[in-house]
Structure formats: structure tokens, C-alpha cells
């Protein structure tokens, strides 16, 4: 999953392991935590 956080900056989250909906949900959770960390200045 590639996440755009500005017009010129993106990051990619990869989930390896089990296939299916749970993998996608885990990738979404990681992306959300990264965005929260960036917003907090970390």
C-alpha cells in the first residue's frame, strides 16, 4: 500500500505473511500509526 502524505512525499507499507483481508487491515493500521507519529513530530 502506498500512502501519500503530501504532493511530493509518499511511503509504502508492505504486509508479508498471511493472505486475505487481515493482511490488508494490518497494513492500514501500520500506515495509520506512521501518520500519527509524523503528525506528533516523531
Secondary structure, 3 states (H helix, E strand, C coil): CEEECCCCCEEECCCCCCCCHHHHHHHHHHHHHHHHHHHCCC
